[in-house]
Amino acid sequence: MRRIHIFAATMLLATVIGANAQDKDHGPKGKAIVQIYTNFHSGFGAVNDDRGFALDRSYIGYEYNFKRGITIKGVLDIGQSSDVDDYQRIAYIKNAFIGWNWRGLTLGGGLIPTTQFSYQENFWGYRYVYRSFQDIYRFGSSADLGISVAYRFARWIEADVIIANGEGFRQVQVSDGLLYGIGTTIMPFKGMSLRLYAGMNEGTDGAKDIINYAMFAGYKHRYFSLGVEYNIMRNSNHMAGKHLYGFSLFATGSPISWLSIYARTDGLMSSDSWNELEDEVTVVAGVEFKLGRYVKIAPNFRMAVPKAETMPNRYYGYISCSFGL
């Protein structure tokens, strides 16, 4: 709790300094980060009793851009935790890093965004409605303590490398293993993107290494986008032979500036059905209304079909909202 207070004070000081710098230099140097994800949802049938308002996530932070490509960024992530009651919230430091961009080279160090599925998540574009596949099924973490390097060799190809603790931003370091990841993004023509990633999260004390592979292909047009990804995680939770596989397929359309539609289906599978109670196929579909620059409202329908025959299908109606800068 003490480090949260220190971080909050630091962010407040950075905000004041950044605002003063903007006034002095008459130019944008930094920006506040305030983002709130909330929803109202109601289940149907077997989950009819699951309904109400929810505060999914709150992000509060500040980003400051110095001259010569140097950036510092700090963000608090306030959300739910399985360790406490549902009405309570836990605050984590999501990002606290320094970055440097120079002639196609990008360096980052500290509590940085990871590269395992950030590209896919940004391409999908509706995180406040439904998180990306690898995030939902815990194939990896969205942020971790470490360093990353990315380089754009040409307009159509770039590569990245990351070395991190491998335990995410909620557990900065518990065991001694590290995560190593390498990825490449290829853009063969305008709008088309291909992404490949491979990572290894070291096991300790005899535990198996977790191996991740991620493949993504997407096409983005002015009025629509299409994307498909396939993911593999070998030795899930450092357990030998416990492998997970999964796909995510989505399509979006934006016929006018303030209205868009989206649909997505995910599927999680396990080797030898060891994870049968969690294996499932899900469908999400809905529309998004942009009410000005800072407010988005997205009614959507969700369906989950478990692999286990003893478990019922789940149906939900959601009104997801995003507020913030």
Buried (B, 14 or more C-beta within 10 A) or exposed (E): EEEBEEBBEEBEEBBEBBBEBBEEEEEEBBBBBBBBBBBBBBBBEEBEEEBEEBBBBBBBBBBBBEEEBBBBBBBBBBBBEEEEEEEEEBBBBBBBBBBBBEEEEBBBBBBBBBBBBBBBBEBBBBBBBBBBBBBBBEBBBBBBBBBBBBBBEEEEBBBBBBBBBBBBBBBEEEBEBBBBBBBBBBBEEEEEBBBBBBBBBBBEEEBBBBBBBBBBBBBBEEEBBBBBBBBBBBBBEBEEEBBBBBBBBBBBBBEEEEEBBBBBBBBBBBEEEBBBEBBBBBBBBBEBEBEEEEEBBBBBBBBBBBBEEEBEBBBBBBBBBBBBE
